[in-house]
Amino acid sequence: MAASREHAPRTVLAVVAALLLGACGAGEQRRSESLLGRAQEQIASGRFTPALDTLARAAREAPESESGQRARVLHVALLGGMARGYRAMAESYLEGWRAAGEAPQASRMRAAAMDYFGRARTSSLDMVDATQVLLKAPPAEPVRLDFSLPENPPGESETLGRIRQGQPVPDRERLEAEKREILAGLARTLSTLAGTRGEPERVARADFYLGAGRELIELSSIYGPEALRNRRMTRLYYRRALALAERAGELAAQAGNNRQAAESEELQEYCQEALQGS
């Protein structure tokens, strides 16, 4: 009886501790969900850099929760969208610089192009780092990419058309065009990450990794002839894409999925050939 009485307080303490831990976990999950919602609002309003910070916080609050994992995935996608959007702006200003010829605004347009190329490279390199995190801490399956985004009007904006013709535009219009291009880039990145089946609400991890590899290959073109050609940096993108394709192949083999295995093999061969030729 004495032994039972000695153990009773310990049992009560253990139960209390478990309840407290459960309460803390629920609180962290609610904060993570709230932060994920806030990040999506920031994206919709064009506050992309603050959204990246909010997504990182959402993932840290409850890393194993659905909201925490979705935050990590959206963080990767937003970096890809920003890289695509900044690249589109850079290419438009570069074309505008050529069209401007000897006009006074020509030098400013070239400077704007180089600035946007720099931002595109930074965002894409951050995406390379973010995919490494997802390789070490893979998202749950299925991966969910069904994020609500504001609708973008189809076609090129009037502002970008004027920039390509070498015409200067007010900052307000430039920033609106920038927001539009990043949102369009984010939509394209999410589509790529969803894989060939295109079901954003239920993406198998193997398809997600294949999509991430393809996205990095797409973004490696930032280091093309019109930006700052850098073969060493291009190889970095292809090496990470190869690692993602290899992981997809492992998952495909475990699941016995022939389609995923074939796509993984094809992407691995493409990366290996590119790396050997660079």
N, C-alpha and C positions, 0 to 999 in steps of 0.2 A: 504493500500500500504506500509505504514511504517513497519507494522508487517511482510509483505512479504520480504521487503528488509533486515530486521533483521535476518530472518530465512535463507536467501539465502547463506550467508557465511558458516553457520553451515552445510547446505546441501552439499556444495562443499567440506568442510572438511571431512564430512562423506564418500563421494564418494572417495576422495583421500586416506583416511585411509583404505577403503576397498580394493582399488587397491594395496596399499602398502602391506597389509596383504596377498593378493593373490600372489603378487610377492615373498614375503618371503616364503610362503608355497610352491610355485613351486621350489624355490631354495633349500629348505630343502629336497623336494622329489628327486630332481636331485642328491643331495649329498648322500641321502640314497641309491639310485639306484647304484651310483658309488661305494659306500662302499660295497654293497652287491656283486657287480662284483669283487671287489678287494678281498673280503673274499673267494670267490670261487677259485680265482687264488692262494691264499695262501694255501687253502686246497689241491689243485692239486699238489702244490710243496712241500707239507709236513710240512708247517709252521702252525701247528694246533693251538697252543696257541695264536699267533698273530691273527689268523683268528677269534678266540672267541672274542677278543677285538674289531676287526673290525665289527663283526656282532652286538655286543652290541652297538657300535656307530651308525651303520646303523638303528637299531631299535629306538634309541633315537632321531635321526634327524627328522624322520617323522613316529611316532608310528602308525598312522592310515592309512598310505599309504600301497599299496600292497607290496612294497619293504621292508618297515619297519616290516610288519607282517611276510613276508617270512624270514626275517633275524632272528626274534625271533624263528621261527619254526626250521630253520637250526641250530641255536645255540643249541637248545635242542637236535637235532639229532646228532650234532657233539660231544656233551658231551657223548652221548650214545656210539657213535663209538669209541671215545677215551677210554672209560671204557672197552669196549669189546676188543679193540686192546691191551691195557696194560694187561688185564687179560690173553689174549692168550700168551703174552710174559712171564708173570709171571709163568704160568703153564708149559711153555716150559723149563724155567730155573729151575723150581722145579724138573721136571723130569730129567733134565740134572744133577742136584746136586746128585740125587739118583744114576744115572748111573755112575757118576764120582767116587763114593766110597771114597777111601782114597787119590785120586790124588790131587796134589797141588791146582788145580783150583776149587775144590769142594766148599770151603768156599766162594769163589768169586761168584760162581753160585748161592748159596743160598742167598747171599746178594743181588744179582741182582734180584732174584725172589721176595724177600721181598720189594725191592724198587718198582718194577712194581706193586705188589699188592697194595702198598700204593698209587701209582698214579691212579690205577683203582678205588680205593675207593673214592679218592678225586673227580675224574671226575663224578662218579656215584652220589655222594652226591650233587654235583653242578647241576646235572640233576634233582634231586629231587626238589631242590630249583627253578630251571627254570620252572618245570611243575606247580609249585604253581603260578608263574607269569601268565602262560597261563590260569589257572583256573580263576584268577581275571580279566585278560584282554584277553578274548578268541579271537582267530584268526577269520577272516572272513570266511564264508562258500561259496564255498568249500575251504578247506585247500589245498595248492599246495605243493607237495613234489617232483616235477619233476626237481631236481637239477642235473646238468651235473657233473659226476665224471669220473676221469681217469679210464680206464679199468685195472683191476688187473688180472694177469694170474691165471688160475684155480689151485687148489691144494695147498699143503703146500710148502713153499719156502725151497730151499735147506739149507739155513742158519738155519731155525728153526729145520730142521731135524738133523743137526749137533749139535745144542744146546741140543736137547733132548737126544742125545747120549753121552752127557757130554763133548763135545769138545768146547774149547774156540774159539771165533770168533773175528776178528778185530772190533773195534767200527764202522767203516764205514759200514760193512756188517750188524752189529746189528741194526744200525739206519735205514738202508734201509728196513730190515725186519720189524722193528717197524712201519715205514710208511705204508708198505704194509698191515700189520694187522689192523691198524687204518682205512685205506680206506675200507678194507673188512668189518670191524665192522660198519662203517658208512653206507655202502650199506645195511647191514642186518638191522640196526636200521631203516633206511628209509623204508625198506620193511615192518617191523613190524608196524611202525606208519601209513602206508598206509592201514592197516586193511585187513580183509579177502577178500575184493573185489580186492585189488591190483591194484588200478588205481591212481598212484601217482599225476596225474595232477588234479584230482577232488576227494578229500577225504572229506566226510561229517565230521562235527565236532564230532559227536558221535563216528564214527569209529576212528577218530584221538585220542580221549581221551581213547578209549578202547585199541588202539595200544600202547599209552604211558603207560597205566597201565601194559600191558603185558611186555613191555620193562623193567620197573622197577622191576617186579618180576624176570625176567631173570637176571638182574644185581645184585639182592640181593644175588645170589649165590657166589658173591665175598667174602661174609662173611661165607664161607664154612669151612670145617675142615682143609683144607690145607692152608688157610689164617689165619686170626685171628677171630675165632668164636665169634660172638657178637649178641646175640638174640635181645638185645635192638635196635641195628642198623637195623637188619633184619626187625623188626616190623615197623620201620620208612618207609621202602620201601613199605611194604604191606598196611600200613595206607594210604599212598599217592595213591597207586594203587586203593584202595577202594574208595577214594574220586573221582578219575578220572572215575571209573566205575559208581559211583552214578550220576555224572554229565552227563555221556553218557546216563544213563537211563532216566534222566529228558528230555534230548533232544529227545530221541527216543519216549517218551510218547507224547511230543509236536508234533512230526512229524507223529505219528501213524505208526512208523516203527517196525513191529513185530520182524524182524531179529535182529535189533540193541537192542531191548528190551530184547530178549532172551539171546544174548551174554553178555549184561550188567548184567543181573541177574546171569548168570553162573559165570562171573568174580567176582561179589560181593560175592557170596557164597564161591568161592575158597579162596578169601582173608579173609573172616570172619572165615572160618575153620582154616586157617593157623595162624591167630592171636589168636584164642582160644587155639590152640595147642602149641603155643610158650611160 
